[in-house]
Amino acid sequence: MTAPVPRVVQAGLRTFQCAYERYVEEPFRLGQFVAVREGPFVAAGVVTDSASGPEDPSRPLQPRGADGQTAAQVMAGNPEIRLLLRTRVSVVSCGYIEGHQARASLPPLPPPLLARVEPATDAEVALLTRDGAFLALLLGAPGCDDAAVAAAVRSAALAFAAEAREFTVRAGKELARLLRADPARLTSIIRGLGE
């Protein structure tokens, strides 16, 4: 069985939301880089939140299951529940790739509605994050808190493999430059890098 792929359901230049066709236990992770490859460029973003629940808010999920049952056991015993649930993921734009050129700025257009949202490749992440300029977009986004910024730096570091430490140091220096007037936020993000 192939892994479910979410699609864009709400699109803007600064943020977009994607949704899976159904409830998924392991959606994109906090701080993960994702890409929309449909359209004239690759729109890239960082996951800042995810939520699962009923597709129809007027029909709230009712607690089910016997004492001692795990969530997986309850779902297996009630397969109809999955038909009523959806998982949505919030993404903050962190740049775009046009040809072989990455730009750490807002894309010229929002990603197309119903376009597939996929994990960004290590090469795409490295291209987008190498100089740390993507951090300014994340820090300025209302939906991107300190935990999401730290998770994004940790996630980006994985794309650099053997050079992960050097990347993290460069990102820390860029964060210090961008947040010199907000030492409390800088401290919060730097602490999150060690998690």
C-alpha positions in Angstrom: 0.0 0.0 0.0 1.4 3.4 -1.0 1.7 6.2 1.5 -1.1 8.7 1.3 -0.3 12.0 -0.3 -2.1 15.2 0.8 -3.3 17.8 -1.6 -3.5 21.6 -1.3 -7.0 22.6 0.0 -6.3 26.3 0.9 -3.5 28.3 -0.8 -1.9 31.7 -0.2 1.5 33.2 -0.8 2.6 33.0 2.8 0.8 29.9 4.0 -1.1 26.9 2.6 -3.0 24.0 4.0 -3.0 20.5 2.7 -5.3 17.6 3.6 -5.1 13.9 3.3 -8.1 12.0 1.9 -8.5 10.4 5.2 -7.1 10.3 8.8 -3.5 9.3 8.9 -1.6 8.4 12.1 1.7 9.8 10.8 1.3 12.9 8.7 4.1 15.2 7.8 6.2 16.1 10.9 6.6 19.5 12.5 9.5 21.3 10.8 9.5 19.0 7.8 10.2 20.6 4.4 7.5 19.9 1.7 7.2 20.7 -1.9 4.5 21.4 -4.5 5.9 20.5 -7.8 2.9 21.5 -10.0 3.0 24.8 -11.8 5.9 26.9 -13.2 8.1 26.5 -10.1 8.5 24.3 -7.0 6.8 25.9 -4.1 8.4 24.9 -0.8 7.3 25.2 2.8 7.8 24.1 6.3 5.2 22.2 8.3 4.1 24.3 11.3 1.0 22.4 12.5 -1.2 19.3 11.9 -4.6 18.4 13.1 -6.9 15.4 12.7 -10.6 15.4 13.4 -14.0 15.1 11.8 -14.4 16.4 8.3 -17.8 17.7 9.3 -17.4 19.9 12.5 -21.2 19.5 13.2 -20.5 15.8 13.8 -17.9 15.6 16.6 -15.9 12.5 17.2 -17.4 10.5 20.1 -15.1 8.6 22.4 -15.2 4.8 21.8 -13.3 1.8 22.9 -13.2 -0.5 25.9 -10.8 -0.1 28.8 -7.4 -1.2 27.8 -7.9 -0.8 24.1 -5.3 1.2 22.1 -6.3 3.7 19.5 -5.3 1.3 16.8 -7.5 -1.4 18.2 -10.5 0.9 18.4 -9.9 2.0 14.8 -9.6 -1.6 13.6 -12.9 -2.5 15.4 -14.7 0.5 14.0 -13.5 1.0 10.4 -16.3 3.4 9.5 -14.7 6.0 11.7 -11.8 6.5 9.2 -14.4 7.6 6.6 -15.4 10.5 8.7 -12.0 11.8 9.7 -9.4 13.9 7.9 -5.9 15.1 8.7 -4.9 18.6 7.7 -1.4 20.1 7.7 -0.5 23.8 7.9 2.6 24.9 5.9 4.5 28.2 5.9 6.2 29.2 2.6 10.0 29.2 2.9 10.9 29.9 -0.8 10.6 28.4 -4.2 12.8 26.8 -6.9 12.7 27.9 -10.5 14.9 25.9 -12.8 18.1 25.4 -10.7 17.7 28.6 -8.8 16.3 28.7 -5.3 14.8 31.9 -3.9 14.2 32.4 -0.2 11.3 34.7 -0.8 7.6 34.4 -1.2 6.6 32.6 -4.4 5.1 34.7 -7.2 1.9 32.6 -7.0 0.2 30.4 -4.4 0.5 26.7 -5.1 -2.4 25.3 -7.2 -5.4 24.0 -5.3 -5.6 20.2 -5.2 -1.9 20.0 -6.2 0.0 17.1 -4.5 2.2 18.0 -1.5 5.2 15.8 -1.2 8.3 15.7 1.0 11.1 17.9 -0.3 14.2 16.0 -1.4 17.5 16.5 0.4 18.8 18.3 -2.7 15.8 20.7 -2.6 16.2 21.3 1.1 19.9 22.0 0.8 19.3 24.4 -2.1 16.6 26.3 -0.2 18.4 26.5 3.2 22.2 26.6 2.4 22.6 30.3 3.2 20.0 30.5 6.0 17.9 33.2 4.3 14.8 31.0 4.6 14.8 31.7 8.3 13.6 35.3 7.8 10.4 34.0 6.2 9.8 31.6 9.0 10.4 34.1 11.8 8.0 36.6 10.2 5.2 34.1 9.7 2.4 34.4 12.3 1.7 30.7 12.3 5.3 29.7 12.8 6.3 29.6 16.5 9.7 28.9 18.0 9.2 25.2 18.1 8.5 25.1 14.4 11.6 27.2 13.6 13.8 24.9 15.6 12.3 21.8 14.1 12.8 23.3 10.6 16.5 23.8 11.3 16.9 20.3 12.7 15.1 18.9 9.7 17.2 21.0 7.2 20.4 19.8 8.9 19.6 16.2 8.0 19.8 17.2 4.3 23.4 18.2 4.8 24.5 14.7 6.1 28.2 15.0 7.1 28.0 18.8 7.0 25.0 19.0 9.4 26.9 20.6 12.2 28.3 23.3 10.0 24.8 24.0 8.7 23.4 24.2 12.2 26.2 26.7 13.3 25.5 28.9 10.2 21.7 28.8 10.9 22.4 29.7 14.6 24.5 32.7 13.5 21.7 33.8 11.1 19.1 33.5 13.8 21.3 35.5 16.2 21.6 38.3 13.5 17.8 38.2 12.8 16.8 38.1 16.4 19.4 40.4 18.0 16.5 42.6 19.3 14.7 39.6 20.7 17.1 37.5 22.9 14.3 35.6 24.6 13.0 34.2 21.3 16.6 33.5 20.1 17.2 31.5 23.3 14.0 29.6 22.9 14.8 28.6 19.4 18.4 27.7 20.2 17.3 25.5 23.1 14.9 23.8 20.6 17.8 22.9 18.3 19.2 20.4 20.9 16.0 18.4 21.1 
